[in-house]
Amino acid sequence: MKKQGTVVRWNGEKAFGFIRCPQIPADVFFHLRDFSGPGKPADGMQVTFEDIHVGGKGPRALSVEPARNAIVNDPPASPPPVQTELLPRSPPSSRARSQWQKRREERPLWIGLGLIGFWLLLWLVGIGLGRFPWVILTAVVLLNLVTFYMYWRDKHAAINEVQRTPEDWLHGLAVVGGWPGAWFAQQILRHKTSKLPFRRIYWATVAANLLALLGWIAWPAFQ
């Protein structure tokens, strides 16, 4: 059921904030990607939302929208030219915006899952051809768990505004084989998903790792 609250701490630079609701004892965390209303969130804005609880991390808000009496921080639109023969186009509904955003988010989801499936296939082929011992696969699994933990630690540091994990460390873990763990961390924790320069470098590490893995498997054929 939808609840109503007030945005009390909005960080525009990091694109996340908190909502205070009388029905929930703790402030509720939300990300800009969870906000589907017009304009951008701002301190004092009245919003409606659905709350979930993720593990022991506290409440999180989804489907955040401005309440009907909310003040949107968009600049006032200039008056349209007077035209008696044309009717102004009505803005898209909240449901239409939510469906469009959902389709946009589903596309990289399937791309990521497909690349992870291809990555697993390369490992199985390499093991079958004797290029990789099983112990390396165990090390890769542990590496991905470490990568997921480093993303979680950085997300926790961002929320509490303490020292962050350097982005070079996250990219280094990804390029040596931890990129699937990084991908799952981005999707589950909603972390590092809106910073375009970081995303570009991340996908470059994915491509580099897959090409290196494919080249290692195919190298005997060129000898």
Salt bridges, closest charged atoms under 4 A:
ASP27 OD2 - ARG9 NH2 3.39
ASP27 OD1 - ARG20 NE 3.03
ASP34 OD2 - ARG60 NH2 2.92
ASP34 OD1 - ARG190 NH1 3.64
ASP51 OD1 - LYS3 NZ 2.95
ASP51 OD2 - HIS53 NE2 3.97
GLU105 OE2 - ARG33 NH2 3.34
ASP154 OD1 - ARG164 NE 2.83
ASP154 OD2 - HIS191 NE2 2.60
ASP154 OD2 - LYS192 NZ 3.98
GLU167 OE2 - LYS192 NZ 2.90
GLU167 OE2 - LYS195 NZ 2.66
